[in-house]
Amino acid sequence: MPKLTVRREIQNLAAYVPGLSIAEIQQKYHLSQVIKMASNENPLGTSPLVQEAIARHAAEAFRYPQGGNPRLTSALAVRHGVDARRIVVGNGSDEIIDLCIRVLAEPGQHNMVCFEPCFSIYPIQAHICGVEIRRQPLRDDFSFDFVQLLTHVDNNTRLVFVTMPDNPSGYCPPLVEIESLARTLAMQFPHCLLVVDEAYMDFSTNEAATSLLASGHMPDNVAVTRTFSKSFGLAGLRLGYAVLPGELAEYLWRARLPFSVNILAEEAALAAFNDTAFYEATLSAVAVGRKKLQDGLTNLGCTVWPSAANFLMFRLPEGGPAAHVCFEYLLTHGIIIRPLKSYGLPQHLRVSVGTMQENQAFLDALAQCLAEQSVHGEDV
Ligand SMILES: *Cc1c(COP(=O)(O)O)cnc(C)c1O
């Protein structure tokens, strides 16, 4: 027998908890139809033009992609008005997040700082890399206290992560606050990179006034990450990117696995950029659906946090069922949402904006759940 030993960081790793899949719920509860509103995917699915592009390029699957994905980086450079040499593309923005940590932080020596709760990939990848992670709790209303965040930063801090709009709350800080954070970091901690994760930024009502990337004035110490997984509907193809300080981008390319963005993902992304009608329809479906869910949840007595993203975080009414009971109830009725226990929020739930029908089905099932639970409550 071999005696394999695994690094301590991996032995006690609490791995990423993904949303449940449609197939596993169909099987478990013997359902013919399941609605998934758990992973913030695109409510309109995959653009038809993207599907055509994937089909058209299917025969090229035997080829390696061109090194550096130059067509894609050029298209991204044009879209965001930046030098193509500042762009790195990856197997989801998850890969870019991981690369930033691996390239900048020395294991056992450096640290990184983020909020608590936050997108779980940051602490998980930090842990795997052996990099200390320092967390600043969010305010009670889930807004960001950047003054307190800065108290965790010292000369060994190599990265600060901020998600805007935030996951799981949907909160988006004012642009001036993130600009001021970047300035303070630049002055006091010149070795520290501020990573702003804008995965959901295009869902905000006024992207131009909210996004650091769209502002056209990205500070020198900032990287902005974006993804094709949400507004462009390509989560399954795994494609994300970052705009970085130029010299840093070059190091990320060196450290990146050579072909992590595959041929079909690249073609799909280029086609997705061309399908502006689908993109606009997505943004509008999300804006309308978000309002409908916000109103519907509020009418049911839930507490709903304002969201600039394509999901809503909410709590059930006082005296209603526990969050996990409601989550299970919805599952048995063929609707998957996201419990937030893995974010340290056992009483909160998150629902992704779906199609009009899906939003209605979710609200109906939730109303039924609350009604049945309160009947039970009166019985005892
Ligand atoms: C969904 C999400 C991403 C995107 O991840 P991909 O790897 O690009 O699919 C990044 N950051 C946050 C906060 C997210 O919720």
Ligand as a Chemical Component Dictionary entry (heavy atoms), coordinates in Angstrom:
data_LIG
# 
_chem_comp.id                   LIG 
_chem_comp.type                 NON-POLYMER 
_chem_comp.pdbx_formal_charge   0 
_chem_comp.three_letter_code    LIG 
# 
loop_
_chem_comp_atom.comp_id 
_chem_comp_atom.atom_id 
_chem_comp_atom.alt_atom_id 
_chem_comp_atom.type_symbol 
_chem_comp_atom.charge 
_chem_comp_atom.model_Cartn_x 
_chem_comp_atom.model_Cartn_y 
_chem_comp_atom.model_Cartn_z 
_chem_comp_atom.pdbx_ordinal 
LIG C1 C1 C 0 -20.688 33.700 -10.153 1  
LIG C2 C2 C 0 -19.585 34.509 -9.563  2  
LIG C3 C3 C 0 -18.378 34.621 -10.229 3  
LIG C4 C4 C 0 -18.160 33.985 -11.560 4  
LIG O1 O1 O 0 -17.489 32.815 -11.486 5  
LIG P1 P1 P 0 -17.066 32.082 -12.844 6  
LIG O2 O2 O 0 -15.920 31.278 -12.401 7  
LIG O3 O3 O 0 -16.673 33.154 -13.830 8  
LIG O4 O4 O 0 -18.238 31.300 -13.297 9  
LIG C5 C5 C 0 -17.382 35.425 -9.687  10 
LIG N1 N1 N 0 -17.581 36.097 -8.548  11 
LIG C6 C6 C 0 -18.748 36.028 -7.888  12 
LIG C7 C7 C 0 -18.942 36.827 -6.657  13 
LIG C8 C8 C 0 -19.772 35.206 -8.368  14 
LIG O5 O5 O 0 -20.910 35.113 -7.681  15 
# 
loop_
_chem_comp_bond.comp_id 
_chem_comp_bond.atom_id_1 
_chem_comp_bond.atom_id_2 
_chem_comp_bond.value_order 
_chem_comp_bond.pdbx_ordinal 
LIG C1 C2 SING 1  
LIG C2 C3 SING 2  
LIG C2 C8 DOUB 3  
LIG C3 C4 SING 4  
LIG C3 C5 DOUB 5  
LIG C4 O1 SING 6  
LIG O1 P1 SING 7  
LIG P1 O2 DOUB 8  
LIG P1 O3 SING 9  
LIG P1 O4 SING 10 
LIG C5 N1 SING 11 
LIG N1 C6 DOUB 12 
LIG C6 C7 SING 13 
LIG C6 C8 SING 14 
LIG C8 O5 SING 15 
# 
